[in-house]
Amino acid sequence: MSEIDEILAGYNFDEEAVWGLYKEKFLRRSALDRDAELKAFDAFAEDKMSTPSREVADLLCRKRELLDMHGMLRKLGR
């Protein structure tokens, strides 16, 4: 189970608050761990991508956020 699944399973409140916590933890990970987490995110979202929906659009936006953060950290040497 990926970390995002664990975080989402452990909270019963605002999804945006959970996403914020996940992004904070993502920022502290090593480059290799971030790569692995992005692959896990792809696997999580893969089955949902076949049908366009608001959920799919939200997942794509969140993935872009993670990719932007990952790229920024790599540029900074992390």
Secondary structure, DSSP 4 states (H G I P E B T S, - for coil): --HHHHHHHH--S-HHHHHHHHHHHHHHS-HHHHHHHHHHHHHHHHTTTTS--HHHHHHHHHHHHHHHHHHHHHHTT-
